Amino acid sequence: MYKYIEAKEEAETLGMVNYYLGLLKRGPAWTPEETQEVDDLQEAHLENIHRMVETGKLVLVGPFIDDADLRGAYVFKVGSLKEALELTNTDPMVKSGRLIFEIHPWMIQKGILA
């Protein structure tokens, strides 16, 4: 934790800001089958994404299109890693175990996502 805080303070002096990069991956319950249940989960997943975008906390999101285990990326603008994790846990696909998230604190140039 010390190195993260030290890096954050240094980055802020260089005009950078903190975001959280979320990598969405296939989870332990993922299967290739297309069923009504999967379609319903996908619809709820997309509704959840739109809700987070509307709050302004999810500022960039999109799927990867190469059909690999890595399914998509999210960029959160929130106050803490805990808050980013709480948002990812609202996703119906994550709740079902079809997808999982990996979250990383990420420093980027201030204003680049404005």
Stockholm file with secondary structure:
# STOCKHOLM 1.0

chainA/1-114         MYKYIEAKEEAETLGMVNYYLGLLKRGPAWTPEETQEVDDLQEAHLENIHRMVETGKLVLVGPFIDDADLRGAYVFKVGSLKEALELTNTDPMVKSGRLIFEIHPWMIQKGILA
#=GR chainA/1-114 SS CHHHHHHHHHHHHTTEEEEEEEEEEECTTCCSCCCHHHHHHHHHHHHHHHHHHHHTSEEEEEECSSCSSEEEEEEECCSCHHHHHHHHTTCHHHHHTSEEEEEEEEEEETTTTC
#=GC SS_cons         CHHHHHHHHHHHHTTEEEEEEEEEEECTTCCSCCCHHHHHHHHHHHHHHHHHHHHTSEEEEEECSSCSSEEEEEEECCSCHHHHHHHHTTCHHHHHTSEEEEEEEEEEETTTTC
//
